[in-house]
Amino acid sequence: MTFTGSSQTVTVKYVIRAKFEVEGVVEKPDVIGAVFGQTEGLFGSELDLRELQKSGRIGRIQIELQSKQDKTNGSIIIPTSLDRVSTAIIAASLESINRVGPCDSKVVLEKVEDIRDARRRAIIDRAKQILHEWTIRSLPSTEEIFREVAETLKAPKVEKYGPEKLSAGPRIDDAKEMVIVEGRADVINLLKCGIGNVIALEGAKIPETIIKLSKEKEATAFLDGDRGGDLILKELLQVAQLKYVARAPSGKEVEELTSKDVLSLLRQRVPIEKIKPRKARERRKIIVPKQIVQVANELNGTLEAVLFNGKLEQINRLSVGELAEKLQQIDGVDTVVFDGVITKRLVDIADDKKIKHLIAARVSNAVKPPLNVNLLTFTDINS
């Protein structure tokens, strides 16, 4: 809030309000003269009203009065930008005024008003009003609520996925897991159950898209409980990397199951280890030539690798740090023995380069045993 003083504009912090009573009839200039005259020199030039008004630290002094029955009553209003202490002294000095013109008078301080408190209260009141109106406007209508709830009952639409345009749910890309089913009708049924990370084989031959996805995601095969489901599972176990298997009851198809049955069967899915022994269990049965065992013992602790061809002839010796890069450049490698860790990257390179054996100090827990590469550790071949 601002007030205009005699020479400049005052940014008001406080307003002094006082009442006065005069035993006689006086006018505004008489009261103003008494205010300036009877407070002058009380506390030096620093708190002199005339000087404070010239410097813009108090605003224009306002007088309101009325005369009746030979008496004059009114009020004095002084806006100030002074600190609290100085404002209090000015307010107290007003009560020392005992004459206005030739008449006796009495001045009583009514209050000192903090303009910032008033502004804060006004802002808070306005904020409450804004919040109330905002809440009312943002509340959905009954019709909108019903429409939003009803939307949840609608199953997502079947999408086309990959170059084979396989039937799939909308969450195949962003989900870490996926459910593989046989056909489009199965996808529709699972979508009704709220399962969006589902994709269909749509044929006896396993699509390349499914094979690729099974290496990237935790895959569950959910198949019909018939001869066709048995054959599809057998082929999936040969070309894809499954984590779990779930089957419809004998003689039933996934597309005809109730939501309760679908969810129950998926919860009871069987880990693939119970259906097909994993390479980790089979690898100890592999007979390893003595020269491979000898090289493994020599490499232990060296952080080096040795590459063999199909005739078990050494074709290269290098550091483990450059192994991945070199394997991509060299053809004809049959076996790799190295003092390091078998990682997913190395397994993918070996699979691509038709390398049959990777033998190392240990195998990373993140590696899924591939179909075409034997993974062995130094412990395995020495046991």
Stockholm file with secondary structure:
# STOCKHOLM 1.0

chainA/1-383         MTFTGSSQTVTVKYVIRAKFEVEGVVEKPDVIGAVFGQTEGLFGSELDLRELQKSGRIGRIQIELQSKQDKTNGSIIIPTSLDRVSTAIIAASLESINRVGPCDSKVVLEKVEDIRDARRRAIIDRAKQILHEWTIRSLPSTEEIFREVAETLKAPKVEKYGPEKLSAGPRIDDAKEMVIVEGRADVINLLKCGIGNVIALEGAKIPETIIKLSKEKEATAFLDGDRGGDLILKELLQVAQLKYVARAPSGKEVEELTSKDVLSLLRQRVPIEKIKPRKARERRKIIVPKQIVQVANELNGTLEAVLFNGKLEQINRLSVGELAEKLQQIDGVDTVVFDGVITKRLVDIADDKKIKHLIAARVSNAVKPPLNVNLLTFTDINS
#=GR chainA/1-383 SS CEEECSSSEEECSEEEEEEEEESSCCCHHHHHHHHHHHHTTSSCGGGCHHHHHHTTSBCCCEEEEEEETTEEEEEEEEEECSCHHHHHHHHHHHTTCCEETTEEEEEEEEEEEEHHHHHHHHHHHHHHHHHHHHHHHHSCCHHHHHHHHHHTTSCCCCEEETTTTEEECTTTTTCSEEEEESSHHHHHHHHHTTCCSEEECCSSSCCHHHHHHHHHSEEEEEECSSHHHHHHHHHHHHHSCCSEEEECCTTCCGGGCCHHHHHHHHHTCEEGGGTSCCHHHHGGGSCCCHHHHHHHHHHTTTCEEEEECTTCCEEEEEEGGGHHHHHHHCCCCCEEEEEEEECHHHHHHHHHTTCCEEEEEEECTTCCCCSSCEEEEHHHHHC
#=GC SS_cons         CEEECSSSEEECSEEEEEEEEESSCCCHHHHHHHHHHHHTTSSCGGGCHHHHHHTTSBCCCEEEEEEETTEEEEEEEEEECSCHHHHHHHHHHHTTCCEETTEEEEEEEEEEEEHHHHHHHHHHHHHHHHHHHHHHHHSCCHHHHHHHHHHTTSCCCCEEETTTTEEECTTTTTCSEEEEESSHHHHHHHHHTTCCSEEECCSSSCCHHHHHHHHHSEEEEEECSSHHHHHHHHHHHHHSCCSEEEECCTTCCGGGCCHHHHHHHHHTCEEGGGTSCCHHHHGGGSCCCHHHHHHHHHHTTTCEEEEECTTCCEEEEEEGGGHHHHHHHCCCCCEEEEEEEECHHHHHHHHHTTCCEEEEEEECTTCCCCSSCEEEEHHHHHC
//
